[in-house]
Amino acid sequence: MTTITIRLPKQLRDDLTKLSREEHKPVSDIVRESLRRHVAVQQFRALRRKILPFAEAQGLVTDEDVLAELS
């Protein structure tokens, strides 16, 4: 594992500290989990942007279209 240093506004640091106490988790675990989720969402969005033109060309525009095609 590697270490990084970031600067946070005082209020965010206070919020993280409070959450850490409430959840009985280290701040680093909360931050790591949040970053992991953020990266996953960004990767999903990038993939979606990439495949969207192909899906639209097949007439798959909405979630319902996709579900109907899979059924």
C-alpha positions in Angstrom: 0.0 0.0 0.0 1.1 3.6 -0.6 0.6 6.8 1.2 -0.7 10.1 -0.3 -1.2 13.4 1.4 -4.2 15.6 0.6 -5.4 19.0 1.9 -9.0 19.2 3.2 -11.1 22.0 4.3 -11.5 22.0 8.1 -15.2 21.2 7.9 -14.6 18.2 5.7 -11.9 16.9 8.0 -14.3 17.4 11.0 -17.1 15.6 9.2 -14.7 12.7 8.4 -13.6 12.5 12.0 -17.2 12.5 13.3 -18.1 9.8 10.8 -15.1 7.8 11.8 -16.1 7.8 15.4 -19.8 6.9 14.6 -18.8 4.0 12.3 -15.9 2.9 14.4 -13.7 2.9 11.3 -10.4 4.7 10.7 -10.6 7.8 8.6 -8.3 6.2 6.0 -10.8 3.3 5.5 -13.6 5.7 4.9 -11.6 7.8 2.4 -10.3 4.6 0.7 -13.8 3.3 0.3 -15.1 6.6 -1.0 -12.3 6.8 -3.5 -12.8 3.2 -4.6 -16.5 4.0 -5.2 -15.8 7.2 -7.1 -13.3 5.5 -9.4 -15.7 2.7 -10.1 -18.5 5.2 -11.0 -16.1 7.1 -13.3 -15.0 3.9 -15.0 -18.6 2.9 -15.6 -19.5 6.3 -17.0 -16.5 6.2 -19.4 -17.5 2.7 -20.6 -21.1 3.8 -21.0 -20.0 6.8 -23.1 -17.9 4.5 -25.3 -20.7 2.0 -26.0 -23.6 4.4 -26.1 -23.3 5.1 -29.9 -23.3 1.3 -30.6 -26.4 0.8 -28.4 -28.2 3.7 -30.0 -27.5 2.3 -33.4 -29.3 -0.9 -32.4 -32.2 1.1 -31.0 -31.3 0.6 -27.4 -31.8 4.1 -25.9 -33.4 3.5 -22.5 -32.9 0.9 -19.7 -36.3 -0.5 -20.7 -35.0 -1.1 -24.2 -32.1 -3.0 -22.9 -34.2 -5.1 -20.5 -36.7 -5.8 -23.3 -33.8 -7.0 -25.5 -32.5 -9.2 -22.7 -35.9 -10.8 -21.9 
